[in-house]
Amino acid sequence: MTTDTLRLARALEHRDPSLRLRAAMTAGTRPEVTYADVLVARSAVEPDFFVREMLTWALVRLPAAATVPLLVAELSRDVAQARSQSLHSLSKIGDPTAWPAVRTLLHETDDDVARAAWRAAVVLAPEAEKHWLATQLAAELGRGGREVQLSLSRALIALGELVLPVLDAAGRSDDPVVRAHAEASERLFHDPEGGFELALDLATRAAIGPPPGEGG
């Protein structure tokens, strides 16, 4: 490890997040390939959102050949943050060689990892596999709370018009929650400014009915 890399590693462990942020910014401003291991390792444990974003920016500034193999290796770790942050960085780097590893994480049980995998998959999937990806994402419809559902809907509609028949099929599901999520996703596709919360509420009422005690 070079002197500069060792200095970076120590700075990224400082208790003050503003100093860690500055260290990550410096690493991205003056990128060195030797920083890759340190940046990836810190991404797995960094508690501050803004520092994590700066670590990702610093990784993007490095050659993909130096970062992508390290990030792909992180995807098999038991640490959820290591997987989610690596997926996030891979989505920003956009190197298609990461696709085979990313496609295996679409049904992760951890919501943060799954959401990161959905976003990365939309960026990295080759054209020939986008319909397959749409069907895999549609299999997750109805999962989780509003934030998770919105992430999934955004990933689906980012695939373009090919997703519409998939959503139409999901809209005929026996599961009313899946039907509502599929319909809300389709409304969001046609009206991105319309608001997901309202679309999901309307679709849920249509699929399940109004909440108990509410007439109409």
C-alpha positions in Angstrom: 0.0 0.0 0.0 1.5 3.4 -1.0 1.9 6.2 1.4 -1.0 8.2 -0.2 -3.3 5.1 -0.1 -2.5 4.5 3.6 -3.2 8.1 4.3 -6.5 7.8 2.5 -7.5 4.7 4.5 -6.8 6.4 7.8 -8.7 9.6 6.8 -11.7 7.5 5.8 -11.8 6.0 9.3 -11.9 9.4 11.0 -14.8 9.9 13.4 -15.8 13.2 11.8 -17.9 12.5 8.7 -17.0 15.9 7.2 -13.4 14.9 7.2 -14.2 11.5 5.7 -16.2 13.3 3.0 -13.3 15.5 2.2 -11.0 12.5 2.0 -13.3 10.8 -0.4 -13.6 14.0 -2.5 -9.8 14.3 -2.6 -9.5 10.7 -3.8 -11.9 11.4 -6.6 -10.3 14.7 -7.5 -6.8 13.1 -7.8 -7.7 9.5 -8.6 -5.1 6.8 -8.2 -5.7 3.1 -9.1 -4.2 2.1 -5.8 -7.2 3.7 -4.1 -9.7 1.2 -5.4 -9.4 -1.4 -2.7 -9.7 1.2 0.1 -12.7 3.0 -1.5 -14.5 -0.3 -2.0 -13.8 -1.5 1.5 -14.9 1.7 3.1 -18.2 1.7 1.1 -19.2 -1.5 2.8 -19.1 0.0 6.3 -19.5 3.8 5.9 -22.5 5.0 7.9 -23.0 8.4 6.3 -25.1 8.7 3.1 -23.2 11.7 1.7 -19.8 10.1 2.3 -21.0 6.9 0.6 -22.1 8.9 -2.4 -18.7 10.6 -2.6 -17.0 7.2 -2.3 -19.0 6.1 -5.3 -18.1 9.2 -7.2 -14.4 8.5 -6.5 -14.8 4.9 -7.7 -16.4 6.1 -10.9 -13.4 8.3 -11.6 -11.1 5.2 -11.6 -10.7 2.9 -14.6 -13.4 0.2 -14.7 -10.8 -2.5 -15.0 -9.6 -1.6 -11.5 -12.9 -1.2 -9.8 -15.5 -3.6 -11.4 -13.8 -6.9 -10.4 -13.6 -5.6 -6.8 -17.2 -4.5 -6.8 -18.4 -7.7 -8.3 -16.5 -9.7 -5.6 -18.4 -7.7 -3.0 -21.7 -9.0 -4.3 -21.1 -12.4 -2.7 -20.4 -11.0 0.8 -22.8 -11.6 3.7 -22.8 -7.8 4.5 -25.9 -6.2 3.0 -24.4 -2.8 2.7 -21.4 -4.2 0.9 -23.7 -5.7 -1.7 -26.0 -2.7 -2.0 -23.2 -0.1 -2.3 -21.4 -2.2 -4.8 -24.5 -2.5 -6.9 -25.0 1.3 -6.6 -21.4 1.9 -7.8 -21.7 -0.6 -10.6 -24.9 1.2 -11.8 -22.9 4.4 -12.0 -19.9 2.9 -13.7 -22.1 1.2 -16.3 -19.7 -1.6 -17.3 -21.7 -4.4 -18.9 -19.3 -7.1 -17.7 -21.0 -6.8 -14.3 -24.4 -7.9 -15.7 -24.0 -11.7 -15.1 -23.4 -11.0 -11.4 -26.1 -8.4 -11.0 -28.8 -10.5 -12.6 -28.5 -13.1 -9.8 -29.5 -10.5 -7.1 -32.9 -9.4 -8.5 -34.8 -11.4 -5.9 -32.6 -10.6 -2.9 -34.5 -10.7 0.4 -32.9 -7.6 1.8 -34.9 -4.6 0.4 -32.0 -2.2 0.1 -29.9 -4.8 -1.8 -32.9 -5.7 -4.0 -33.6 -2.0 -4.8 -30.0 -1.4 -5.7 -30.0 -4.6 -7.9 -33.1 -3.4 -9.8 -31.5 0.0 -10.5 -28.3 -1.6 -11.6 -30.0 -4.2 -13.7 -31.9 -1.6 -15.8 -28.6 0.1 -16.6 -26.5 -3.0 -17.3 -28.9 -5.5 -18.9 -28.2 -6.1 -22.6 -31.0 -5.3 -25.0 -31.6 -9.0 -25.7 -32.3 -9.7 -22.0 -34.5 -6.7 -21.2 -37.8 -8.6 -21.7 -36.5 -11.3 -19.4 -35.6 -8.6 -16.9 -39.0 -7.1 -17.1 -40.6 -10.4 -16.2 -38.2 -10.9 -13.3 -39.0 -7.5 -12.0 -42.7 -8.0 -12.4 -42.4 -11.1 -10.2 -41.6 -8.7 -7.4 -44.7 -6.6 -7.8 -46.6 -6.1 -4.5 -43.4 -6.5 -2.4 -42.7 -4.3 0.6 -43.8 -0.8 1.5 -44.3 2.3 -0.6 -40.6 3.1 -1.0 -39.7 -0.4 -2.2 -42.7 -0.5 -4.5 -41.8 2.9 -6.0 -38.3 1.8 -6.6 -39.6 -1.3 -8.4 -42.0 0.7 -10.5 -39.3 3.1 -11.6 -37.1 0.3 -12.6 -39.9 -1.3 -14.6 -40.9 1.9 -16.5 -37.2 2.6 -17.2 -37.3 -0.4 -19.5 -39.6 1.4 -21.8 -42.7 0.3 -23.7 -41.7 -3.4 -23.6 -42.8 -3.4 -20.0 -46.4 -2.6 -20.8 -47.6 -6.1 -21.8 -45.8 -7.4 -18.7 -47.7 -5.0 -16.4 -50.9 -5.8 -18.2 -50.5 -9.5 -17.4 -49.6 -8.7 -13.8 -52.7 -6.5 -13.6 -54.7 -9.7 -14.0 -53.1 -11.4 -11.0 -55.2 -13.2 -8.4 -53.3 -11.2 -5.8 -55.0 -7.8 -5.3 -51.8 -6.2 -4.0 -49.9 -7.3 -7.1 -52.8 -6.0 -9.3 -52.7 -2.6 -7.6 -49.0 -2.2 -7.9 -49.0 -3.2 -11.5 -51.8 -0.7 -12.3 -50.0 2.1 -10.3 -46.8 1.3 -12.3 -48.7 1.6 -15.6 -50.2 4.9 -14.5 -46.7 6.2 -13.5 -45.4 5.1 -17.0 -48.1 7.1 -18.8 -48.0 10.1 -16.3 -44.6 10.4 -14.6 -45.7 13.6 -13.0 -49.0 12.2 -11.6 -47.5 10.9 -8.4 -47.0 7.3 -7.4 -48.7 7.6 -4.0 -52.0 8.7 -5.6 -51.7 6.1 -8.3 -51.2 3.3 -5.9 -54.0 4.5 -3.6 -56.4 4.6 -6.5 -55.3 1.2 -7.8 -55.5 -0.3 -4.4 -59.0 0.9 -3.9 -60.0 -0.6 -7.3 -58.3 -3.9 -6.4 -59.1 -4.3 -2.7 -61.8 -1.7 -1.9 -61.7 1.3 0.5 -60.1 1.0 4.0 -62.4 -0.5 6.7 -64.9 2.1 8.0 -64.6 4.3 4.9 -67.7 4.4 2.7 -67.8 4.3 -1.1 
